[in-house]
Amino acid sequence: MQRDFIDPAGMCAVLGDDPTLLRAIIPRIRRLCDWAREQGLCLIHTREGYAPDLSDMHLAKRARYGMNNPEAILAGPLGRFLIRGQPGHDFIAELKPEPSEIIIDKPGFSAFHGTDLHDHLRRQGITHLILCGVTTSCCVQSTLRAAVDLGYECLTVADCCAALELDDHDRALDLIASEGDLFGHVCDLVDLAGPMPHRPFAGHIRAMEEADGPRVLDLYAQGIATGHATFQDQTGNWTEFSAGKLPHPRVVAQSEEGEILGFAVLSPTSARPVYRGICEVSIYIADKARGQGIGHALMTALVSASDAAGLWSLTAGIFPENKASLILHAAHGFRCMGRQRGAGIMPHGPMAGQWRDVLKLERRTR
C-alpha cells in the first residue's frame, strides 16, 4: 500500500489512472491489520521499488517501461516513480508498519522475487499466509502464485484487495478460486474481523409513495446530468417511470427535515416466469447529499427487502468511470461479472458521442 499506487499525487494518478478503487480499501485493511495484531499474527509489509540506478530491474522490464536510461525514469510530485528512498515509494500514512513489523522491499511484482521473504517465514515456522493489498491482478496474485509453489497455504481477503478496474479485480479473484481453489481460498473481511460499519445516515429510510414521484424524477434528472449515471437523457413522466419498476420494494431516504435525498428501485429484467427472481438496481442520490451514508442506507434496505421478497439475483450496469457507484455496490456483495465493451453511444454529458463500456454486476442472495 505505497504512495505511488494509492496517493492522488503518486505514480498511478500522475500517469492518468484513477486510484479511487485502491483508496476505498484503506479502512478495511486497517481493520484487518488491527485484527491480525490482536491475534498475535506476524505482519509483513511489502513495497515494490528499485535502486536509483535501476541495477536490480531486469532488462525486460526496463525495455517494457522505456527505462533503459536511469536518468529518464518518470517522476511526479512524490519523486521518481518506484525508486527506493523517494516519497512515493513509502507506505501511505494510514498503513505505516509498526516498528516491530517486517518490511520487504521487492524489485518486482512478487514479494518472493529477489527478497528474503521465504527465509523470514521459514525461520518463524509460518505455513499459512493471509494476503491483501493492491493490485489484485498483479502484485497480490504474483505473490500468491509464488507462495503456493513454495508450499504455503493461502487465504486472500477479497474486499481488502483492489485493482484499478473492478473487472480486473474480480477476474483475478475468479482465477484464485478456479480449479477447486487451486491457489488457496478466498474470504471477505467480515469472515475474519466482523462487519465494517457504514457511515450512518442521519435521516430514515421508508417505502416510496406515489406523492414522492416528482422528487424522485428530480433526483433522476440530477443523475442524468452528471453524464455518468445512465445512457438515458430524459426522465420521462412519472407514469412511464413507475410502470417499468417493481411495485415493491421501492425505498427513499428522507432527511430529518422531511426532504427526499435519494431513492432505490428495482426493474424486472424479463417477463418470463423463470427469471422472476432477477432484477436490476437503480439508486440515485441528491447532488448535495453525497458522502452522507445515504447510498449505504438505501442499499441495505433494498437488499434486505429483495431477499425477503424471494429475489435471488440483483444486477446493475455501471459505467467504469462511476467509481462511487462501483464502490457502493461492491460493499454490498455485488461482483463484476464482466465488461460489455462499446455498449452504446453516449448521447449527453462529458463523453457525448463516444462508445462507452458498461460493467455488469451481480449480487446473489445469501
Secondary structure, DSSP 8 states (H G I E B T S, - for coil): -BHHHHSTTSHHHHTT--THHHHTTHHHHHHHHHHHHHTT---EEEEE-B-TT-TTS-HHHHHHTT-SSGGG--EETTEETTBTTSGGGSB-GGG---TTSEEEEESSSSTTTTSSHHHHHHHTT--EEEEEEE-IIIIIHHHHHHHHHTT-EEEEEEEEEE-SSHHHHHHHHHHHHHHHHTT-EEE-HHHHH--------SSEEEE--GGGHHHHHHHHHHHHHHTSS-S------HHHHHHTS-SSS-EEEE-TTS-EEEEEEEEES-SSGGGTTEEEEEEEE-GGGTTSSHHHHHHHHHHHHHHHTT--EEEEEE-TT-HHHHHHHHHTT-EEEEEEEEEEE--SSTTTTSEEEEEEEEEE--
